[in-house]
């Protein structure tokens, strides 16, 4: 378990410390962007709308990177690497997490966990209970 006060500096993180807790960092970003948009006079619905559109923009950049990594645009050729794709996919995830934190500042982490659990239950087989596993091993 990490503490929220533990901080490290990463060369790829840019200026400022990076918290060991992802959701602490996401929350700080969400509050920064909310303050920025609020200072511009944007209401909550406008802020949320723009944040969701930002997810779409990042998804487009990930798509562009895949096209570049595959070299399927004759005009641009091999313009990206799979490392570029990985970075763009990470941007999509981060932007989505920030959007969720802006829309649900009090429970984004728990809400995402519940959504992940629900999606996983649809696709993943139920894990055997500890009692069943013990019975199988002794049989």
C-alpha positions in Angstrom: 0.0 0.0 0.0 1.4 3.4 -0.9 0.9 6.6 1.0 -0.5 9.8 -0.5 2.5 11.7 0.9 5.1 9.5 -0.8 6.5 11.4 -3.8 9.0 10.7 -6.5 10.3 12.7 -9.5 10.2 11.2 -12.9 12.0 12.6 -15.9 8.9 12.0 -18.1 6.5 13.6 -15.6 7.6 17.1 -16.4 7.7 19.8 -13.7 6.4 19.0 -10.2 6.2 15.8 -8.1 4.3 12.7 -9.0 2.2 11.2 -6.2 2.5 7.4 -5.6 -1.3 7.3 -5.6 -2.7 7.6 -9.1 -6.1 9.0 -8.0 -4.4 11.7 -5.9 -2.6 12.9 -9.1 -5.8 12.6 -11.2 -7.7 14.6 -8.5 -5.1 17.4 -8.6 -5.3 17.5 -12.4 -9.1 17.6 -12.3 -9.1 20.5 -9.7 -6.5 22.4 -11.8 -8.6 22.1 -15.0 -11.8 22.8 -13.2 -10.3 26.0 -11.8 -9.0 27.0 -15.2 -12.4 26.5 -16.9 -14.2 28.1 -14.0 -12.0 31.2 -14.3 -13.0 31.3 -18.0 -16.7 31.5 -16.9 -17.6 28.0 -18.0 -20.4 26.2 -16.2 -20.2 22.7 -15.0 -22.1 21.2 -18.0 -19.8 23.0 -20.4 -16.7 21.9 -18.5 -17.9 18.3 -18.6 -18.7 18.5 -22.2 -15.3 19.8 -23.1 -13.6 17.2 -21.0 -15.5 14.4 -22.8 -14.6 15.9 -26.1 -11.0 15.9 -25.0 -11.2 12.1 -24.6 -12.4 11.9 -28.2 -9.4 14.1 -29.3 -7.0 11.8 -27.5 -8.6 8.8 -29.0 -8.1 10.3 -32.4 -4.4 10.9 -31.6 -4.1 7.2 -30.6 -5.7 6.2 -33.9 -3.4 8.4 -35.8 -0.4 6.8 -34.1 -1.6 3.3 -35.0 -2.0 4.4 -38.7 1.6 5.8 -38.5 3.0 2.7 -36.8 1.4 0.5 -39.5 2.5 2.9 -42.2 -0.9 2.8 -43.9 -1.0 6.5 -44.8 1.0 6.7 -48.1 1.6 10.5 -47.6 3.1 10.1 -44.1 4.6 6.6 -44.3 6.0 5.1 -41.0 5.4 8.2 -39.0 5.0 6.6 -35.5 6.3 3.7 -33.5 4.4 1.3 -31.2 5.9 3.2 -28.3 4.1 6.3 -29.6 0.8 4.3 -29.7 1.4 3.2 -26.1 1.9 6.8 -25.0 -1.3 7.9 -26.8 -3.3 5.1 -25.3 -2.0 6.2 -21.9 -3.2 9.7 -22.7 -6.7 8.4 -23.5 -6.8 6.6 -20.1 -5.5 9.5 -18.1 -7.9 11.9 -19.9 -10.8 9.6 -19.1 -9.8 9.3 -15.5 -9.6 13.1 -15.2 -13.0 13.4 -16.8 -14.5 11.0 -14.3 -12.8 12.8 -11.4 -14.2 16.1 -12.6 -17.7 14.6 -12.9 -17.6 12.6 -9.7 -15.0 14.2 -7.4 -16.3 12.4 -4.3 -16.2 8.8 -5.6 -14.5 8.6 -9.0 -12.1 5.8 -7.8 -14.9 3.7 -6.3 -17.3 4.3 -9.2 -14.6 3.2 -11.7 -14.0 0.1 -9.6 -17.7 -0.8 -9.6 -17.8 -0.3 -13.3 -14.8 -2.4 -13.9 -16.2 -5.2 -11.6 -19.5 -5.1 -13.6 -17.7 -5.3 -17.0 -15.3 -8.0 -15.7 -18.3 -10.1 -14.4 -19.7 -10.0 -17.9 -16.6 -11.3 -19.6 -14.5 -13.2 -17.1 -15.5 -16.5 -15.6 -16.2 -16.5 -11.9 -13.2 -17.3 -9.8 -13.5 -20.5 -7.9 -14.1 -20.0 -4.2 -11.3 -21.0 -1.8 -13.3 -23.9 -0.5 -13.8 -25.3 -4.0 -10.1 -25.0 -4.8 -9.2 -26.9 -1.7 -11.7 -29.6 -2.6 -10.3 -30.0 -6.1 -6.7 -30.2 -4.8 -7.5 -33.0 -2.3 -9.6 -35.0 -4.8 
